[in-house]
Amino acid sequence: MEPLIEIKDLYKSFGENRVLNGFKLGLYEGENLVIVGKSGSGKSVLLKCIVRLLEADSGTLKVLGQPIPGLDQYTLDQIRTEVGFLFQGSALYDSMTVRENLEFPLRRHPEKINSQGVETMVLNTLRSVGLAHTIDLMPEELSGGMQRRIALARTLILQPRIILYDEPTSGLDPITSKEIIELMLKVQKEYQASALIITHDMDCARVISNRMIILFDGQNHAEGTYSELSRSSDPVVQAFFK
């Protein structure tokens, strides 16, 4: 089986600071792959390289079979419609209602509008995250957890094959974090989307992951299921389970 995302020997530095140092991974159809690492270890940098918000210095980086470095802008934009990105801070447009936030990606990519039409697509996607009643509210009227759900709905409306989650439970209380994790599992089942999730929340990793990677010193230090890694005698790996 060909991976949806394939990364080999990926390097990225900022001046003298080498953040990714030969990192590798493969994300496969239907799985939730979690990457854990310390703050500043390069997790967010990795996600941004995948959608080329940052340019990798060298290495192989393929998404849906396409080599991302050097890709022309038109093809890159087409690939990006298949890759949803849930930003850590939700990144909703403050000046737009919830409705307008969800309509925005459809207006940019009208080829993604199906026979149901924009209004029905927006409503159905909001229902899938349990927030149809917020359609005419502004982001400032929503709680942090609701904003995270709306941001996920905006990602889902294009029905991407891959979703990149950047610290999906960061800044949320335990109850709201649990709700977001349950929603992510629902998305995996209902939308059949594969996900690459970066987090330092080990409860999230335990529940959501099919497989995990420990990012340490810019490399894929260890890989396995949560259960397998939790039993590792490697002190670097064990530090995440204490």
N, C-alpha and C positions, 0 to 999 in steps of 0.2 A: 504493500500500500504506500502510495506517495504521500508525504506529509503536506499539509496545507501551508505550513510555514516550515522552512528548512534553513537553519543557520549553522554555518561551519566557520571556525577560525575567525570570529568577528572581533575586530579591534576598534576601539574608540578612545581617543585621548583629548584632554583639554590642556594644552601646554605640556607641562611635565607630568600632569596627573593622568595616568592611564586607567580608565574606568572599566573598559571591557578588554580583556586580555586573552583572546582566543576562545571566546564563548561559543557554545554550540547548543542546539536543541532541535527537536522535531515536534511539531504539533499535528496531531492526527484527527481525522474526522470524528466528531461526536464527543471528544474528550474535553475535560477541564484540566488544564495543566497549570499548576501553581508554581510560581517562582518566589522563594523567600530569600531574604538577604538583609543585612544590617542597613541602617540609614546611610545613604551616600554610597552604597555598593554598586550602583549603576542600573537598578531595576527600571526606573523611569526612563533613563537614557536608552535602554534596550527597546522599550516600547516605541519611543520616538524614532529610533532608527528603522524599526519595522515599517512604519508608515512614511518614512523619510521626512519627518519634521526635523530630524538631525541626519546629517550625512555620516555614515560609518567611514572609518579610515581605510579599512580593507576587510576582506573576507567574503564568504558566500552568504547571501541573504535573499531567499526566494519566498514569495508569497503567491499562492495559487499557481505555482510553476513559473512565475515571472521573476527575473532577477531585478530586485528593486534599485540597487545602485545603477545610475546611468540610464534609467528608464525615461522615455520621453514623457512630457507633462500630460498629454492626453491619456496615454495608457496608464500612467500612475493614478490619475483621477478616477479612471474606471476601476482600477484595483481598490482604491480607497472606498468606493461605494459598497464593496463586498467585505470591508473590514470596519466594524464599529469600534469607536474609541470612547470609553467611559472615563472622563477625566476625574482626577481626585477631588477637585472642587466643584464638580457637576458642570460648570461652565455654561450655564443657561444664559440666554440673552436677556439682560435685566429690563430692557425697554420693550420686550415682547411678551404677550400673554402666553400661557401654556399652549394654546391652540397654535399661535404663530410660531412658537419654538419648534413644534412638530411639523408644521407646514414648510418651514424653511428648507430642510434638506430635500423635500419633494419638489419644491420650486426650482432648486438648483439642478435636480436630476429628474426631469419630468418623465423620462423613460421608465422610472420605477413606480409611476402611478398606475395602479391596476384598474380593472373594470369597475371596482367598487367606488372609485373616485376619492378625492382628497379628504373630504369631510368624514366619510365612513372609515377610511384608513386611520385617520387621527383618532376617532372615537374608539375603534376596535383596539388600537394599540394602547390607548389610555386604560381601557377596560382590562387589558392583559396585565397591567401593573397596579390595578385596583384604584385608579384615580380619575375616572371619567368625570367626576363631579368638579374637578379643578380646571376644566377646559378653558374657562374665561378668567382665571385668576392670574395675577402677576407673580413672578418668582419670589418677590419679597413677602408675599402672603403665605408662602409655604414653609413648613419646617424643613430642617436639614435632611431628614430622611425622605420627605416628600420630594424635595428637589433632586435627590439622588435617583428616585424612582422615575421622575419626569425625564431626567437626563438619559436614563436607560431606555425609556420609551422613545425618545428622539433617536437614539441609536438603533432601536429595533425597527423603526418605521420603514427603513430601507431594506429590511430583512437580510442583514449581512450573513455571510457564511462563517465569519470569524468575529469574535468580540474581544477586544483588549480592555481589561479592567485594571485601572491604576488605583490601588489601595481602596477598594470599594466600600470598606467599613470604617475608613479613617474618620475620626472626629464624631462618630455616632455613639450613642449610648448602647449598652448591651442588648436591650430589647429591640431597638431599631436595627442594630447590626444583625441580629438573628432574622429579622424580617427581610433584610436585603439579601442575606445568604439564601433564605428559602426562595426568594424571587429569582435569584440566579439559577438555582436548581430547576425551577419551573421553566425558565427561559431555555435552559439546555434541553429539557424534555419537549416543550411545545414548539420551539423554533428550530430545534435540531442544529443549533449553532455550536461550533467549537469555541473554546475560550482559553485565552492566555491571561492569567490572573497574577498580578504582583501584589504581595501583601507581607506585612510583618505580624498579622493577626493569626496566630496558630490555631485558634478555634475555627476561624474561617477556613484555613487550609485543611484542617481535619475533616470538616463536613463537606467541603465543595470539591476537593481534589480527587481526580482519578489517578494522578501522578504528580510528583513534586520534583523540583530541582532546587538545590542549594547553590546560590550564587555567592561565591567567596573569592576575593582577590581577582575579580573580573572573569572568573572561569566557572564552568559547570563542575562544582566540587563534588557533588553527590547527586544521585537520582534514584527515585523509587517511589513506592506508595508511602503514605503517611505512616502506616504500620511498620513497614520495612525500615524507614529512616529513623523512626522513634526507637528502634532496637539497635541502632548502629552504635559501635563503640568509638567511633571517630569523635574526638573532642570538639571539632568544629561543628559537626552535625548536632551533637548532643546539646551544644549551647543554645540551640533554638527550641529545645524541648524542655528546658528547665523552667 
